[in-house]
Amino acid sequence: MAESQNIEWKESWRDEYLKWICGFANAQGGKIYIGTRDDGIVIGVNNPKKLLEDIPNKIQNKLGIMADVNLLTEDGLDYIEIVVNPWSFPVNYNGEYHYRSGSTKQLLRGNVLTNFLMTKTGLKWDAATISNIGVDNLDQESFDIFRREALRSGRMTKEDLDITNIELLEKLDLVVDGKLKRAGALCFYREPEKIIGGCYVKIGKFEGSELLYQDEVHGSLLILADRVIDLIYLKYLKAAISYYKETRVETYPFARDAVREAVFNALIHCNWADNVPVQIRIEEDAMYISNCSMLPFGWTAETLLSTHVSKPYNPDIARVFYRAGYIESWGRGIQKIRDACKSLGADEPEYIVHGEDIMVKFSAFQSAKVLDTKALNVTKDVTKDVAIEIKILALIKENASITSTEMARQLSVNRRTIQRGLDVLKSKGTIERKGGKRYGYWEVYE
């Protein structure tokens, strides 16, 4: 029998094998056999009685755990079996944390160690409290976005939301002993980079290895969730236009529902402690959405694509996004992404895991690709008008009856700027005015 996840063969005992026992205890448990070759053939040990006394004592003294140490006999040869159970708390050997993965022992370091310790102790990075940001420092627009989306999704009622901001934070379990959790600050503080330097989203349009233009979207996680998708589809992508009878049909090369779900997943599962932003790379034939994170222990990219339980890297942030109606709570996000790609006719997404980085690759739906020659000449500075369009769209989504005069007042720009933005949105088929000027309203087409 070959060595495996749960079995290790050793010819003789060495104290360094306490590291292997440590690795088994931190993983799924396992057995070590002393007095056997690598292929499991018993060769025996010379001092079995002494080992039966020494090994349990060394395990307890060095690792602080108990293990069953048994004397076995085969063909007249004595050998030792050490049975290690998985332990619910982290086990260390001289301050080192080892972990059994496959048939190898790994020494945990850096963020992998941090993630392991948090998983074992039940603590999460986003649940830690902070002292330099209070409720009074939080952003009202972020609260407005949350209330609007939570009400629209039906996850919370008007009565649930008609409370003060501090009461809402308490209801969302984002306050502990009067102190704000990291999750509360990242979701509702307009300048989260003052807490975590890389808390933003970077988007780039590429042709081969050449960067054509890019944007950085800054703000609370709720502002990022509210802005990023519109920016991608207004600026970075062009829809193929067709008509069904009198109805105009726009088809983008990437399924909007799939991209939205992937972006929300990246914001929720990102290991923001790495100070690296969520990055979105858009090419003619593919879109890549990546974030720093680590899969739960024992998971692989294949696990993500199969039915699995929901294990968010940042549970408190995930709860805010769930209450806002942005995500489901049953680990169905990836299945929704796959279904959206299938509905469009595009290939299923590919998940790529590189150590502490997780990336999802979307392949473009070829029939919807449109060569946007105008976009190829755009520079980094084009986003002023696009930003206005996004803000106008947000106002319309919040109040379909809003007038251009009111938009200009709220955005502190003149009506001419508002009208230009409205004209662009109408030309793209994103919005349409219904009814007259006085009693009309705006219709938004996703």
VMD Tcl script that draws the C-alpha trace (Angstrom):
set ca {
  {0.00 0.00 0.00}
  {1.42 3.40 -1.00}
  {1.63 6.43 1.27}
  {-1.47 8.60 1.09}
  {-3.29 11.51 2.71}
  {-3.72 9.49 5.89}
  {-0.81 7.00 5.96}
  {2.95 7.43 6.38}
  {5.53 4.61 6.46}
  {8.83 4.98 8.36}
  {11.66 2.44 8.84}
  {12.70 3.69 12.29}
  {11.65 6.34 14.77}
  {13.16 9.84 14.70}
  {12.02 12.73 16.85}
  {11.53 14.86 13.72}
  {8.53 12.66 12.91}
  {6.68 14.68 15.54}
  {6.29 17.20 12.69}
  {4.37 14.56 10.70}
  {2.15 13.89 13.70}
  {1.58 17.64 14.00}
  {0.61 17.73 10.31}
  {-1.90 14.91 10.70}
  {-3.43 16.54 13.79}
  {-3.91 19.84 11.94}
  {-5.45 18.13 8.90}
  {-7.74 15.09 8.75}
  {-5.81 12.79 11.06}
  {-3.85 9.75 9.97}
  {-1.53 6.89 10.89}
  {2.26 6.56 10.99}
  {3.81 3.10 10.96}
  {7.32 2.71 12.41}
  {9.26 -0.34 11.25}
  {8.05 -0.46 7.65}
  {9.49 0.30 4.23}
  {8.01 2.98 1.94}
  {5.92 0.31 0.22}
  {4.39 -0.83 3.53}
  {6.45 -4.03 3.90}
  {7.14 -4.68 7.61}
  {10.84 -4.84 8.54}
  {10.35 -4.53 12.30}
  {11.89 -2.41 15.08}
  {14.49 -3.44 17.64}
  {13.19 -1.67 20.73}
  {9.38 -1.77 20.61}
  {8.80 -1.58 24.39}
  {10.95 1.54 24.78}
  {9.17 3.19 21.82}
  {5.78 2.39 23.37}
  {6.85 4.49 26.37}
  {8.86 7.24 24.67}
  {6.64 8.17 21.72}
  {3.41 8.96 23.70}
  {5.41 11.09 26.15}
  {7.14 13.03 23.37}
  {3.85 13.62 21.58}
  {2.25 14.98 24.74}
  {5.25 17.08 25.83}
  {6.06 18.57 22.41}
  {2.62 18.84 20.82}
  {0.26 18.94 23.77}
  {-2.01 16.23 22.34}
  {-2.67 12.55 22.82}
  {-2.26 9.83 20.20}
  {-2.82 6.08 20.29}
  {0.50 4.19 20.04}
  {0.02 0.48 19.38}
  {2.38 -2.50 19.08}
  {1.60 -4.70 16.07}
  {3.18 -7.94 14.88}
  {3.42 -9.40 11.38}
  {5.39 -12.54 10.46}
  {7.11 -12.41 13.84}
  {8.25 -8.82 13.35}
  {7.16 -6.07 15.77}
  {6.26 -2.62 14.45}
  {4.58 0.48 15.86}
  {1.29 2.09 14.79}
  {0.67 5.73 15.76}
  {-2.97 6.77 15.32}
  {-3.47 10.57 15.17}
  {-6.95 12.07 15.36}
  {-7.75 15.49 13.82}
  {-7.75 18.23 16.46}
  {-10.17 21.14 16.56}
  {-7.52 23.60 17.77}
  {-4.18 24.46 16.08}
  {-1.29 22.15 17.02}
  {2.30 23.39 16.79}
  {5.72 21.82 17.02}
  {8.28 24.22 18.56}
  {6.14 27.14 17.31}
  {5.85 25.73 13.79}
  {2.51 24.73 12.27}
  {2.64 21.75 9.94}
  {-0.18 20.46 7.77}
  {-0.73 17.19 5.91}
  {-1.77 17.77 2.29}
  {-1.93 14.77 -0.02}
  {1.07 12.61 0.80}
  {3.28 15.56 1.79}
  {3.87 17.56 4.96}
  {3.76 21.34 4.55}
  {5.10 24.03 6.87}
  {2.49 26.80 6.99}
  {3.73 30.37 6.62}
  {2.39 33.86 5.87}
  {-1.22 34.28 4.83}
  {-1.70 30.51 4.56}
  {-0.83 30.23 8.25}
  {-3.08 33.17 9.10}
  {-5.98 31.58 7.25}
  {-5.36 28.23 8.94}
  {-5.28 29.75 12.43}
  {-8.44 31.76 11.80}
  {-10.21 28.66 10.50}
  {-9.18 26.55 13.47}
  {-10.03 29.18 16.10}
  {-13.25 30.28 14.45}
  {-12.02 33.88 14.12}
  {-12.25 35.76 10.85}
  {-10.26 38.74 9.66}
  {-13.32 40.85 8.85}
  {-14.80 40.27 12.34}
  {-11.96 42.04 14.18}
  {-12.87 45.44 15.61}
  {-11.12 48.72 14.84}
  {-10.77 51.81 16.99}
  {-9.84 54.59 14.56}
  {-13.14 54.63 12.61}
  {-16.48 55.23 14.31}
  {-20.09 55.24 13.15}
  {-20.00 59.02 12.71}
  {-17.23 58.62 10.12}
  {-19.27 56.36 7.86}
  {-20.68 57.34 4.48}
  {-24.37 58.16 4.09}
  {-24.40 57.26 0.38}
  {-23.25 53.74 1.27}
  {-26.14 53.41 3.72}
  {-28.51 54.73 1.05}
  {-27.27 52.14 -1.46}
  {-27.72 49.35 1.08}
  {-31.23 50.44 2.06}
  {-32.28 50.81 -1.59}
  {-30.98 47.39 -2.62}
  {-32.16 45.55 0.52}
  {-35.66 46.95 0.02}
  {-35.66 46.24 -3.71}
  {-34.55 42.63 -3.19}
  {-37.09 42.04 -0.44}
  {-34.37 40.80 1.94}
  {-35.40 43.52 4.42}
  {-38.67 45.41 4.82}
  {-39.21 49.14 4.99}
  {-39.83 48.77 8.72}
  {-36.52 46.91 9.08}
  {-34.67 49.72 7.34}
  {-36.46 52.72 8.89}
  {-33.96 52.90 11.75}
  {-30.82 54.86 12.51}
  {-27.50 53.92 10.94}
  {-26.11 52.65 14.24}
  {-29.21 50.50 14.75}
  {-28.79 49.12 11.23}
  {-25.15 48.25 11.92}
  {-26.16 46.48 15.11}
  {-28.86 44.55 13.25}
  {-26.22 43.48 10.73}
  {-23.94 42.41 13.63}
  {-21.22 44.86 12.59}
  {-20.69 46.42 16.03}
  {-19.11 44.75 19.06}
  {-19.07 46.54 22.43}
  {-19.56 49.85 20.66}
  {-16.67 49.25 18.27}
  {-17.02 48.82 14.52}
  {-15.93 45.57 12.91}
  {-13.60 45.71 9.90}
  {-16.50 44.45 7.78}
  {-18.62 47.43 8.82}
  {-15.86 49.89 7.97}
  {-15.09 48.34 4.58}
  {-18.76 48.20 3.60}
  {-19.80 51.66 4.81}
  {-16.66 53.85 5.04}
  {-16.03 55.89 1.91}
  {-12.24 55.72 2.21}
  {-11.49 52.12 3.16}
  {-7.94 52.51 1.80}
  {-7.15 54.41 4.99}
  {-7.78 51.09 6.73}
  {-6.52 48.66 4.06}
  {-4.36 50.16 1.32}
  {-5.51 47.96 -1.57}
  {-9.26 48.11 -1.01}
  {-10.41 49.19 -4.48}
  {-11.04 47.77 -7.95}
  {-8.72 48.18 -10.94}
  {-10.08 47.68 -14.47}
  {-7.98 47.60 -17.63}
  {-8.68 47.21 -21.35}
  {-5.93 45.27 -23.15}
  {-5.00 44.49 -26.72}
  {-2.49 41.68 -26.41}
  {0.04 42.82 -23.82}
  {-0.66 46.52 -24.44}
  {-2.80 48.41 -21.94}
  {-5.17 50.67 -23.89}
  {-6.84 52.40 -20.96}
  {-7.73 51.75 -17.34}
  {-9.77 52.90 -14.36}
  {-9.58 52.62 -10.62}
  {-12.87 52.56 -8.74}
  {-12.62 53.76 -5.15}
  {-15.09 53.87 -2.29}
  {-16.78 51.59 0.20}
  {-17.46 48.00 -0.87}
  {-21.12 48.93 -1.37}
  {-20.11 51.81 -3.66}
  {-17.81 49.45 -5.58}
  {-20.63 46.93 -5.96}
  {-22.94 49.70 -7.17}
  {-20.51 51.25 -9.69}
  {-18.19 48.63 -11.16}
  {-20.65 46.67 -13.33}
  {-22.11 49.78 -14.94}
  {-18.62 51.09 -15.67}
  {-17.61 47.82 -17.36}
  {-20.68 47.71 -19.59}
  {-20.84 51.44 -20.35}
  {-17.18 52.00 -21.15}
  {-15.35 48.73 -21.74}
  {-17.82 46.65 -23.74}
  {-19.88 47.21 -26.88}
  {-23.08 45.31 -27.60}
  {-24.07 43.70 -30.89}
  {-27.42 45.18 -31.96}
  {-30.23 43.12 -33.46}
  {-33.99 43.49 -33.70}
  {-36.84 41.16 -32.90}
  {-39.85 42.67 -34.70}
  {-39.81 46.26 -33.40}
  {-37.76 45.47 -30.30}
  {-34.11 46.45 -30.16}
  {-31.96 43.64 -28.72}
  {-28.45 44.25 -27.32}
  {-26.13 41.28 -26.78}
  {-22.85 41.74 -24.96}
  {-19.95 39.30 -25.38}
  {-19.96 38.52 -21.62}
  {-23.08 37.59 -19.67}
  {-23.85 40.52 -17.38}
  {-25.38 38.36 -14.63}
  {-22.28 36.15 -14.62}
  {-19.86 39.10 -14.47}
  {-21.91 40.76 -11.73}
  {-21.85 37.60 -9.62}
  {-18.11 37.14 -10.18}
  {-17.34 40.74 -9.18}
  {-19.47 40.45 -6.03}
  {-17.72 37.16 -5.17}
  {-14.33 38.84 -5.61}
  {-15.30 41.71 -3.29}
  {-16.63 39.31 -0.65}
  {-13.89 36.68 -0.73}
  {-10.90 38.98 -1.25}
  {-8.13 38.76 1.33}
  {-7.92 42.53 1.65}
  {-5.10 42.19 4.19}
  {-2.78 41.55 1.22}
  {-3.30 45.20 0.14}
  {-3.94 44.11 -3.45}
  {-7.03 45.40 -5.31}
  {-9.53 43.27 -7.18}
  {-8.31 43.30 -10.78}
  {-10.42 43.01 -13.93}
  {-8.62 42.52 -17.23}
  {-10.75 42.86 -20.36}
  {-9.57 41.64 -23.75}
  {-11.38 41.12 -27.04}
  {-11.82 37.39 -26.43}
  {-11.70 37.08 -22.65}
  {-12.31 38.78 -19.31}
  {-10.33 37.90 -16.18}
  {-11.52 38.77 -12.67}
  {-8.98 38.02 -9.95}
  {-8.58 38.64 -6.26}
  {-6.21 37.58 -3.51}
  {-7.77 34.79 -1.49}
  {-7.30 31.21 -0.39}
  {-9.61 28.27 -0.81}
  {-10.81 26.49 2.34}
  {-8.40 23.73 3.33}
  {-8.80 20.68 1.15}
  {-10.64 22.56 -1.62}
  {-9.47 22.77 -5.24}
  {-10.73 24.52 -8.37}
  {-12.76 21.37 -9.04}
  {-14.49 21.79 -5.66}
  {-15.69 25.23 -6.72}
  {-17.31 23.80 -9.83}
  {-19.12 21.04 -7.94}
  {-21.92 21.35 -5.40}
  {-20.41 22.77 -2.21}
  {-21.38 24.49 1.00}
  {-21.05 28.25 1.39}
  {-17.74 29.14 3.08}
  {-17.15 32.87 2.56}
  {-13.66 34.13 3.32}
  {-15.23 37.21 4.94}
  {-18.54 36.04 6.48}
  {-19.57 39.45 7.88}
  {-19.03 41.16 4.53}
  {-20.94 38.32 2.86}
  {-23.85 38.87 5.24}
  {-24.08 42.54 4.26}
  {-24.07 41.62 0.56}
  {-26.70 38.95 1.17}
  {-29.00 41.38 3.01}
  {-28.54 43.83 0.14}
  {-29.73 41.14 -2.26}
  {-26.43 41.00 -4.13}
  {-25.74 37.29 -3.46}
  {-27.35 34.03 -2.40}
  {-26.44 32.32 0.87}
  {-26.25 28.70 -0.28}
  {-22.95 28.53 -2.17}
  {-24.82 28.77 -5.49}
  {-22.93 31.76 -6.87}
  {-20.66 29.77 -9.18}
  {-23.58 27.71 -10.47}
  {-25.42 30.95 -11.26}
  {-22.35 32.19 -13.15}
  {-22.20 28.97 -15.19}
  {-25.93 29.10 -15.92}
  {-25.70 32.72 -17.10}
  {-22.85 31.85 -19.48}
  {-24.82 28.89 -20.85}
  {-27.90 31.07 -21.39}
  {-25.82 33.51 -23.43}
  {-24.32 30.66 -25.44}
  {-20.78 31.32 -24.21}
  {-18.35 28.75 -22.85}
  {-18.46 28.00 -19.15}
  {-16.02 30.05 -17.03}
  {-12.64 28.67 -16.06}
  {-11.39 28.94 -12.48}
  {-7.64 29.28 -12.01}
  {-6.07 28.99 -8.54}
  {-2.49 30.23 -8.08}
  {-1.52 29.86 -4.42}
  {-3.09 32.93 -2.82}
  {-4.78 34.20 -5.98}
  {-8.11 33.07 -7.44}
  {-9.06 34.05 -10.99}
  {-12.16 33.43 -13.08}
  {-11.80 33.59 -16.86}
  {-14.80 34.35 -19.08}
  {-14.55 33.56 -22.78}
  {-16.34 36.00 -25.08}
  {-19.50 34.94 -26.91}
  {-18.10 35.26 -30.41}
  {-21.39 36.19 -32.11}
  {-21.70 39.25 -29.85}
  {-18.21 40.66 -30.44}
  {-18.14 44.14 -31.96}
  {-14.96 45.89 -33.04}
  {-15.02 49.23 -31.25}
  {-12.48 51.28 -33.18}
  {-13.41 54.40 -31.27}
  {-12.52 52.74 -27.97}
  {-9.04 51.89 -29.22}
  {-8.18 55.59 -29.26}
  {-9.48 56.33 -25.77}
  {-6.92 57.41 -23.17}
  {-6.83 57.07 -19.42}
  {-8.56 60.44 -19.02}
  {-11.83 59.63 -20.80}
  {-13.69 58.60 -17.69}
  {-15.01 62.01 -16.62}
  {-18.04 61.74 -18.89}
  {-18.43 58.04 -18.14}
  {-18.44 58.80 -14.41}
  {-21.27 61.31 -14.95}
  {-23.22 58.71 -16.91}
  {-22.81 56.19 -14.09}
  {-23.94 58.74 -11.50}
  {-26.96 59.68 -13.65}
  {-27.87 56.02 -14.00}
  {-27.62 55.54 -10.23}
  {-29.97 58.49 -9.63}
  {-32.47 57.13 -12.14}
  {-32.38 53.69 -10.56}
  {-33.09 55.30 -7.20}
  {-35.87 57.59 -8.50}
  {-37.31 56.84 -11.93}
  {-39.23 60.16 -11.97}
  {-36.20 62.37 -11.29}
  {-35.81 65.42 -13.54}
  {-32.65 66.62 -15.23}
  {-32.78 69.78 -13.09}
  {-32.80 67.70 -9.92}
  {-29.94 65.53 -11.26}
  {-27.85 68.65 -11.93}
  {-28.51 69.91 -8.42}
  {-27.59 66.62 -6.74}
  {-24.44 66.13 -8.83}
  {-23.38 69.81 -8.67}
  {-23.06 70.14 -12.46}
  {-24.96 72.19 -15.06}
  {-27.99 70.87 -16.94}
  {-26.03 70.79 -20.20}
  {-23.68 68.18 -18.70}
  {-26.66 66.15 -17.49}
  {-28.29 66.32 -20.92}
  {-25.11 65.08 -22.62}
  {-24.98 62.14 -20.24}
  {-28.66 61.35 -20.81}
  {-28.15 61.48 -24.58}
  {-25.28 58.99 -24.36}
  {-27.29 56.61 -22.17}
  {-30.26 56.84 -24.53}
  {-28.09 56.25 -27.60}
  {-26.70 53.09 -25.98}
  {-30.23 51.88 -25.29}
  {-29.53 51.89 -21.55}
  {-32.44 54.19 -20.67}
  {-35.62 55.44 -22.30}
  {-37.93 58.27 -21.34}
  {-41.57 57.26 -20.93}
  {-44.36 59.84 -20.84}
  {-44.10 63.63 -20.87}
  {-41.67 65.96 -19.18}
  {-43.92 66.66 -16.23}
  {-45.36 63.25 -15.39}
  {-42.97 60.95 -17.25}
  {-40.39 58.55 -15.88}
  {-37.20 56.76 -16.92}
  {-37.08 53.11 -17.92}
  {-33.74 51.35 -17.36}
  {-32.74 48.40 -19.57}
  {-30.06 46.20 -17.97}
}
mol new
graphics top color blue
foreach p $ca { graphics top sphere $p radius 0.5 }
foreach p [lrange $ca 0 end-1] q [lrange $ca 1 end] { graphics top cylinder $p $q radius 0.2 }
display resetview
